[in-house]
Amino acid sequence: MDWSKIANQHLLEISPYVPGKPVEEVQRELGLDTVHKLASNENILGPSPKAVEAIRNAAAQVNFYPDGSCYYLVDALAKTHGVEPSQIVIGNGTDEVIRLLCNALLGPDGNVVYAHPSFVMYKISSMVMDAQRIEVPLKDTYTHDLDALAAAVTDKTRMVFVCNPNNPTGTIVKKAAVDAFLDKLPQGVLAVFDEAYFEYVEDPEYPDSLDYFKAGRAVVCLRTFSKVYGLAGLRVGYGIMDSSLAGVLHRVRNPFNVNALAQAAAVAALGDADHLAAARKFNSDGKNYLHAEFDRMGLSYAASEANFVLVDIKRDAQAVFETLLKKGVIVRPGKFLGFPTHLRVSIGDQAGNQAFIKALEEILGS
Ligand SMILES: *Cc1c(COP(=O)(O)O)cnc(C)c1O
Protein backbone atom coordinates (compact mmCIF):
# COMPACT_ATOMS: atom_id res chain seq x y z
CA MET A 1 0.00 0.00 0.00
CA ASP A 2 1.34 3.41 -0.98
CA TRP A 3 -0.18 5.70 1.60
CA SER A 4 1.01 8.79 -0.21
CA LYS A 5 -1.72 8.02 -2.81
CA ILE A 6 -4.34 8.13 -0.06
CA ALA A 7 -2.93 11.14 1.82
CA ASN A 8 -4.22 14.66 1.18
CA GLN A 9 -2.76 15.20 -2.28
CA HIS A 10 -1.94 18.89 -1.88
CA LEU A 11 0.54 17.93 0.87
CA LEU A 12 2.71 16.05 -1.62
CA GLU A 13 3.70 19.34 -3.26
CA ILE A 14 5.61 20.35 -0.13
CA SER A 15 9.37 19.82 -0.49
CA PRO A 16 10.57 18.11 2.67
CA TYR A 17 12.89 20.16 4.85
CA VAL A 18 16.42 18.76 4.54
CA PRO A 19 18.16 18.93 7.92
CA GLY A 20 21.95 19.08 8.16
CA LYS A 21 23.90 16.18 9.64
CA PRO A 22 24.71 16.31 13.35
CA VAL A 23 28.00 18.15 13.92
CA GLU A 24 29.47 15.06 15.62
CA GLU A 25 28.87 12.99 12.46
CA VAL A 26 30.51 15.57 10.20
CA GLN A 27 33.45 15.69 12.59
CA ARG A 28 33.81 11.90 12.71
CA GLU A 29 33.39 11.36 8.97
CA LEU A 30 35.91 14.02 8.00
CA GLY A 31 38.30 13.33 10.88
CA LEU A 32 38.26 16.96 12.04
CA ASP A 33 39.43 18.19 15.45
CA THR A 34 37.15 21.20 15.56
CA VAL A 35 34.03 22.08 13.64
CA HIS A 36 32.47 25.54 13.62
CA LYS A 37 28.73 25.29 12.98
CA LEU A 38 27.65 28.61 11.50
CA ALA A 39 24.64 27.31 9.59
CA SER A 40 21.46 27.80 11.62
CA ASN A 41 21.62 31.30 13.09
CA GLU A 42 22.11 29.94 16.58
CA ASN A 43 23.53 32.07 19.36
CA ILE A 44 27.11 30.80 19.65
CA LEU A 45 27.60 32.72 22.92
CA GLY A 46 25.23 30.18 24.46
CA PRO A 47 22.14 30.47 26.65
CA SER A 48 21.88 32.60 29.77
CA PRO A 49 23.43 30.82 32.79
CA LYS A 50 20.19 31.68 34.59
CA ALA A 51 18.23 29.77 31.96
CA VAL A 52 20.52 26.76 32.34
CA GLU A 53 20.03 26.88 36.11
CA ALA A 54 16.24 27.06 35.64
CA ILE A 55 16.36 24.00 33.37
CA ARG A 56 18.34 22.10 36.03
CA ASN A 57 15.83 23.04 38.69
CA ALA A 58 12.88 22.03 36.51
CA ALA A 59 14.45 18.77 35.33
CA ALA A 60 13.44 16.69 38.34
CA GLN A 61 9.77 17.61 37.78
CA VAL A 62 9.41 16.37 34.23
CA ASN A 63 7.16 13.52 35.38
CA PHE A 64 4.46 16.21 35.48
CA TYR A 65 2.82 17.67 32.38
CA PRO A 66 3.84 21.23 31.71
CA ASP A 67 1.53 24.13 32.52
CA GLY A 68 -0.69 24.16 29.44
CA SER A 69 -1.39 27.88 29.86
CA CYS A 70 2.32 28.90 30.17
CA TYR A 71 1.07 31.07 33.03
CA TYR A 72 4.41 32.46 34.26
CA LEU A 73 5.90 32.98 30.83
CA VAL A 74 2.77 34.71 29.52
CA ASP A 75 2.70 36.88 32.64
CA ALA A 76 6.37 37.84 32.25
CA LEU A 77 5.93 38.63 28.54
CA ALA A 78 2.77 40.66 29.18
CA LYS A 79 4.66 42.81 31.69
CA THR A 80 7.75 43.10 29.48
CA HIS A 81 5.77 44.22 26.44
CA GLY A 82 2.89 46.06 28.10
CA VAL A 83 0.16 43.87 26.60
CA GLU A 84 -2.61 41.69 28.01
CA PRO A 85 -1.98 37.98 28.69
CA SER A 86 -4.98 37.25 26.45
CA GLN A 87 -3.04 38.79 23.54
CA ILE A 88 -0.14 36.32 23.77
CA VAL A 89 0.17 32.87 22.20
CA ILE A 90 3.27 30.82 23.05
CA GLY A 91 4.36 28.16 20.59
CA ASN A 92 6.76 25.27 20.22
CA GLY A 93 9.05 27.76 18.52
CA THR A 94 7.72 30.65 16.47
CA ASP A 95 7.42 28.06 13.71
CA GLU A 96 4.39 26.71 15.53
CA VAL A 97 2.79 30.14 15.87
CA ILE A 98 3.20 30.60 12.11
CA ARG A 99 1.55 27.21 11.59
CA LEU A 100 -1.31 28.12 13.94
CA LEU A 101 -1.90 31.44 12.18
CA CYS A 102 -2.15 29.57 8.88
CA ASN A 103 -4.48 27.00 10.46
CA ALA A 104 -6.66 29.81 11.75
CA LEU A 105 -6.83 32.07 8.71
CA LEU A 106 -6.02 30.12 5.55
CA GLY A 107 -7.79 27.56 3.41
CA PRO A 108 -8.34 26.79 -0.27
CA ASP A 109 -10.49 29.93 -0.64
CA GLY A 110 -8.01 32.46 0.70
CA ASN A 111 -4.55 33.56 -0.22
CA VAL A 112 -1.44 34.66 1.60
CA VAL A 113 1.20 37.14 0.45
CA TYR A 114 4.88 37.01 1.37
CA ALA A 115 8.27 37.89 -0.04
CA HIS A 116 10.62 35.55 -1.86
CA PRO A 117 13.30 34.65 -0.88
CA SER A 118 12.21 34.74 2.72
CA PHE A 119 11.63 32.38 5.62
CA VAL A 120 10.46 29.01 4.28
CA MET A 121 7.85 28.33 6.99
CA TYR A 122 5.39 30.86 5.45
CA LYS A 123 5.35 28.72 2.34
CA ILE A 124 5.22 25.33 4.04
CA SER A 125 2.51 26.24 6.55
CA SER A 126 0.30 27.86 3.92
CA MET A 127 0.78 24.83 1.66
CA VAL A 128 -0.42 22.63 4.55
CA MET A 129 -3.67 24.62 4.43
CA ASP A 130 -3.86 24.33 0.62
CA ALA A 131 -4.03 28.12 0.40
CA GLN A 132 -3.10 30.07 -2.69
CA ARG A 133 0.31 31.70 -2.28
CA ILE A 134 1.42 34.98 -3.77
CA GLU A 135 5.20 35.30 -3.66
CA VAL A 136 6.62 38.78 -4.24
CA PRO A 137 10.29 39.10 -5.30
CA LEU A 138 12.68 41.08 -3.11
CA LYS A 139 13.84 44.39 -4.56
CA ASP A 140 17.47 45.44 -5.02
CA THR A 141 18.26 41.75 -4.59
CA TYR A 142 17.97 41.66 -0.79
CA THR A 143 15.09 43.78 0.58
CA HIS A 144 11.34 43.43 1.02
CA ASP A 145 9.40 45.38 -1.59
CA LEU A 146 6.57 46.68 0.59
CA ASP A 147 4.88 48.55 -2.28
CA ALA A 148 4.76 45.37 -4.33
CA LEU A 149 3.58 43.33 -1.34
CA ALA A 150 0.70 45.75 -0.76
CA ALA A 151 -0.10 45.79 -4.49
CA ALA A 152 -0.23 41.98 -4.55
CA VAL A 153 -3.08 41.89 -2.02
CA THR A 154 -6.42 40.77 -3.50
CA ASP A 155 -9.93 40.53 -2.09
CA LYS A 156 -9.07 36.96 -1.06
CA THR A 157 -5.94 37.87 0.90
CA ARG A 158 -6.11 37.02 4.57
CA MET A 159 -2.56 37.59 5.66
CA VAL A 160 0.73 39.20 4.61
CA PHE A 161 3.99 38.04 6.18
CA VAL A 162 6.77 40.59 6.59
CA CYS A 163 10.05 39.10 7.79
CA ASN A 164 11.89 41.98 9.45
CA PRO A 165 14.86 41.48 9.50
CA ASN A 166 14.47 39.13 6.58
CA ASN A 167 15.92 35.64 6.70
CA PRO A 168 18.06 34.77 4.64
CA THR A 169 19.18 38.30 3.72
CA GLY A 170 19.36 40.04 7.12
CA THR A 171 17.95 43.30 5.72
CA ILE A 172 15.22 45.39 7.35
CA VAL A 173 12.37 47.56 6.17
CA LYS A 174 12.22 50.93 7.90
CA LYS A 175 9.52 52.75 9.80
CA ALA A 176 8.42 55.22 7.11
CA ALA A 177 8.00 52.41 4.57
CA VAL A 178 6.08 50.25 7.03
CA ASP A 179 3.78 53.17 7.94
CA ALA A 180 2.90 53.61 4.27
CA PHE A 181 2.51 49.86 3.78
CA LEU A 182 0.03 49.48 6.64
CA ASP A 183 -1.98 52.44 5.39
CA LYS A 184 -2.47 50.60 2.10
CA LEU A 185 -3.68 47.29 3.54
CA PRO A 186 -7.45 46.81 3.29
CA GLN A 187 -9.47 45.96 6.39
CA GLY A 188 -9.49 42.29 7.22
CA VAL A 189 -5.95 41.68 5.98
CA LEU A 190 -3.60 40.79 8.79
CA ALA A 191 0.03 41.98 8.67
CA VAL A 192 2.26 39.46 10.41
CA PHE A 193 5.68 40.87 11.33
CA ASP A 194 8.17 38.10 11.97
CA GLU A 195 10.74 39.73 14.24
CA ALA A 196 12.82 36.68 15.14
CA TYR A 197 15.96 38.86 15.05
CA PHE A 198 14.39 41.96 16.65
CA GLU A 199 16.86 42.26 19.51
CA TYR A 200 19.88 42.32 17.18
CA VAL A 201 18.79 45.29 15.08
CA GLU A 202 20.95 48.42 15.46
CA ASP A 203 19.38 50.74 12.86
CA PRO A 204 17.44 53.50 14.68
CA GLU A 205 14.84 53.58 11.89
CA TYR A 206 13.79 50.01 12.59
CA PRO A 207 10.08 49.88 13.46
CA ASP A 208 8.76 47.87 16.41
CA SER A 209 5.60 46.15 15.20
CA LEU A 210 4.27 46.18 18.76
CA ASP A 211 3.80 49.94 18.41
CA TYR A 212 1.46 49.34 15.47
CA PHE A 213 -0.33 46.60 17.36
CA LYS A 214 -0.85 48.86 20.34
CA ALA A 215 -2.13 51.59 18.04
CA GLY A 216 -4.95 49.23 17.02
CA ARG A 217 -3.61 48.08 13.65
CA ALA A 218 -4.35 44.58 12.32
CA VAL A 219 -0.85 43.43 13.16
CA VAL A 220 0.70 40.32 14.67
CA CYS A 221 4.16 40.53 16.21
CA LEU A 222 6.23 37.32 16.26
CA ARG A 223 9.30 36.90 18.46
CA THR A 224 11.39 33.94 19.56
CA PHE A 225 13.68 32.65 22.30
CA SER A 226 15.70 30.73 19.69
CA LYS A 227 17.95 33.52 18.53
CA VAL A 228 19.32 36.21 20.86
CA TYR A 229 18.19 34.27 23.94
CA GLY A 230 20.07 31.18 22.81
CA LEU A 231 17.32 28.64 23.53
CA ALA A 232 16.81 27.17 20.02
CA GLY A 233 17.04 23.59 21.29
CA LEU A 234 14.11 24.05 23.66
CA ARG A 235 11.62 25.35 21.07
CA VAL A 236 9.81 28.38 22.39
CA GLY A 237 8.53 31.44 20.56
CA TYR A 238 5.45 33.63 20.72
CA GLY A 239 3.03 35.87 18.94
CA ILE A 240 1.28 39.00 20.17
CA MET A 241 -2.08 39.51 18.50
CA ASP A 242 -5.68 40.56 18.98
CA SER A 243 -7.21 38.43 21.75
CA SER A 244 -10.01 37.28 19.42
CA LEU A 245 -7.38 35.79 17.10
CA ALA A 246 -5.38 34.39 20.03
CA GLY A 247 -8.58 32.65 21.11
CA VAL A 248 -8.73 30.82 17.77
CA LEU A 249 -5.10 29.75 17.99
CA HIS A 250 -5.63 28.43 21.53
CA ARG A 251 -8.45 26.22 20.24
CA VAL A 252 -6.18 24.75 17.57
CA ARG A 253 -2.90 24.27 19.43
CA ASN A 254 -1.98 21.15 21.33
CA PRO A 255 -2.85 21.56 25.01
CA PHE A 256 0.78 21.04 26.13
CA ASN A 257 2.60 22.54 23.17
CA VAL A 258 5.41 24.18 25.17
CA ASN A 259 7.44 21.85 27.37
CA ALA A 260 8.20 22.52 31.02
CA LEU A 261 11.95 23.06 30.60
CA ALA A 262 11.35 25.56 27.81
CA GLN A 263 8.88 27.54 29.91
CA ALA A 264 11.22 27.70 32.91
CA ALA A 265 14.23 28.64 30.79
CA ALA A 266 12.37 31.32 28.84
CA VAL A 267 11.17 33.05 32.03
CA ALA A 268 14.73 33.04 33.39
CA ALA A 269 16.20 34.25 30.09
CA LEU A 270 13.74 37.11 29.91
CA GLY A 271 14.95 38.27 33.32
CA ASP A 272 18.64 38.22 32.41
CA ALA A 273 19.31 41.67 30.95
CA ASP A 274 23.08 41.22 31.29
CA HIS A 275 23.08 38.16 29.07
CA LEU A 276 20.90 39.92 26.51
CA ALA A 277 23.32 42.86 26.39
CA ALA A 278 26.30 40.50 26.12
CA ALA A 279 24.65 38.57 23.28
CA ARG A 280 23.98 41.76 21.36
CA LYS A 281 27.54 42.99 21.77
CA PHE A 282 28.92 39.58 20.82
CA ASN A 283 26.82 39.68 17.67
CA SER A 284 27.58 43.27 16.78
CA ASP A 285 31.34 42.67 17.08
CA GLY A 286 31.18 39.51 14.97
CA LYS A 287 28.98 41.14 12.35
CA ASN A 288 31.29 44.17 12.04
CA TYR A 289 34.24 41.82 11.66
CA LEU A 290 32.57 39.82 8.86
CA HIS A 291 31.34 42.94 7.05
CA ALA A 292 34.86 44.42 7.19
CA GLU A 293 36.49 41.21 5.99
CA PHE A 294 34.06 40.92 3.07
CA ASP A 295 34.84 44.55 2.17
CA ARG A 296 38.56 43.79 2.28
CA MET A 297 38.05 40.72 0.08
CA GLY A 298 35.89 42.68 -2.38
CA LEU A 299 32.84 40.48 -1.82
CA SER A 300 29.36 41.98 -1.93
CA TYR A 301 26.88 41.07 0.79
CA ALA A 302 23.55 42.11 2.22
CA ALA A 303 24.26 44.55 5.08
CA SER A 304 22.88 42.58 8.00
CA GLU A 305 20.80 43.63 10.99
CA ALA A 306 20.58 40.04 12.20
CA ASN A 307 22.96 37.32 13.45
CA PHE A 308 24.02 36.10 10.02
CA VAL A 309 25.38 37.56 6.79
CA LEU A 310 24.47 36.56 3.24
CA VAL A 311 27.57 36.94 1.09
CA ASP A 312 27.85 36.68 -2.68
CA ILE A 313 30.84 34.57 -3.70
CA LYS A 314 29.92 34.90 -7.39
CA ARG A 315 30.26 31.20 -8.19
CA ASP A 316 28.38 27.98 -7.46
CA ALA A 317 28.12 28.15 -3.70
CA GLN A 318 27.40 24.44 -3.29
CA ALA A 319 30.97 23.43 -4.14
CA VAL A 320 32.40 26.11 -1.86
CA PHE A 321 30.07 24.97 0.93
CA GLU A 322 31.40 21.42 0.59
CA THR A 323 35.03 22.53 0.63
CA LEU A 324 34.37 24.70 3.68
CA LEU A 325 32.85 21.64 5.35
CA LYS A 326 36.07 19.70 4.79
CA LYS A 327 37.92 22.57 6.46
CA GLY A 328 35.67 22.33 9.50
CA VAL A 329 33.30 25.25 8.84
CA ILE A 330 29.60 24.54 8.31
CA VAL A 331 27.61 27.34 6.67
CA ARG A 332 24.31 27.34 4.77
CA PRO A 333 24.68 27.20 0.99
CA GLY A 334 22.36 29.58 -0.81
CA LYS A 335 20.85 27.12 -3.28
CA PHE A 336 17.80 26.24 -1.21
CA LEU A 337 17.53 29.81 0.10
CA GLY A 338 17.05 31.25 -3.39
CA PHE A 339 20.62 32.60 -3.72
CA PRO A 340 22.67 29.96 -5.56
CA THR A 341 25.89 32.01 -5.61
CA HIS A 342 25.69 33.04 -1.96
CA LEU A 343 26.56 31.58 1.41
CA ARG A 344 24.65 32.44 4.57
CA VAL A 345 27.03 32.44 7.49
CA SER A 346 25.81 32.80 11.05
CA ILE A 347 27.86 35.03 13.34
CA GLY A 348 30.12 32.85 15.46
CA ASP A 349 32.68 33.45 18.14
CA GLN A 350 35.99 35.01 17.13
CA ALA A 351 37.61 31.63 16.48
CA GLY A 352 34.71 30.54 14.28
CA ASN A 353 34.48 33.79 12.34
CA GLN A 354 38.22 33.82 11.71
CA ALA A 355 38.29 30.15 10.73
CA PHE A 356 35.50 30.85 8.23
CA ILE A 357 37.27 33.84 6.66
CA LYS A 358 40.60 32.00 6.49
CA ALA A 359 39.02 28.95 4.86
CA LEU A 360 36.96 31.08 2.44
CA GLU A 361 40.04 33.05 1.38
CA GLU A 362 41.95 29.82 0.73
CA ILE A 363 39.11 28.50 -1.41
CA LEU A 364 38.40 31.69 -3.37
CA GLY A 365 42.10 32.41 -3.88
CA SER A 366 42.90 28.99 -5.29
C1 LIG B 1 14.62 31.36 13.40
C2 LIG B 1 13.44 32.02 12.85
C3 LIG B 1 12.18 31.90 13.44
C4 LIG B 1 11.94 31.24 14.75
O1 LIG B 1 12.13 29.96 14.84
P1 LIG B 1 11.72 29.14 16.13
O2 LIG B 1 13.00 28.50 16.51
O3 LIG B 1 10.68 28.22 15.63
O4 LIG B 1 11.21 30.07 17.19
C5 LIG B 1 11.11 32.56 12.89
N1 LIG B 1 11.26 33.33 11.82
C6 LIG B 1 12.45 33.48 11.24
C7 LIG B 1 12.56 34.39 10.09
C8 LIG B 1 13.57 32.83 11.72
O5 LIG B 1 14.74 32.98 11.12
The ligand as a MOL file (V3000), in Angstrom:
LIG
                    3D

  0  0  0     0  0            999 V3000
M  V30 BEGIN CTAB
M  V30 COUNTS 15 15 0 0 0
M  V30 BEGIN ATOM
M  V30 1 C 14.6190 31.3630 13.4030 0
M  V30 2 C 13.4400 32.0210 12.8540 0
M  V30 3 C 12.1780 31.8950 13.4440 0
M  V30 4 C 11.9380 31.2400 14.7500 0
M  V30 5 O 12.1310 29.9630 14.8380 0
M  V30 6 P 11.7210 29.1430 16.1310 0
M  V30 7 O 13.0050 28.5030 16.5090 0
M  V30 8 O 10.6800 28.2190 15.6310 0
M  V30 9 O 11.2110 30.0730 17.1930 0
M  V30 10 C 11.1050 32.5620 12.8910 0
M  V30 11 N 11.2570 33.3250 11.8190 0
M  V30 12 C 12.4480 33.4830 11.2400 0
M  V30 13 C 12.5560 34.3940 10.0930 0
M  V30 14 C 13.5730 32.8310 11.7190 0
M  V30 15 O 14.7420 32.9840 11.1230 0
M  V30 END ATOM
M  V30 BEGIN BOND
M  V30 1 1 1 2
M  V30 2 1 2 3
M  V30 3 2 2 14
M  V30 4 1 3 4
M  V30 5 2 3 10
M  V30 6 1 4 5
M  V30 7 1 5 6
M  V30 8 2 6 7
M  V30 9 1 6 8
M  V30 10 1 6 9
M  V30 11 1 10 11
M  V30 12 2 11 12
M  V30 13 1 12 13
M  V30 14 1 12 14
M  V30 15 1 14 15
M  V30 END BOND
M  V30 END CTAB
M  END
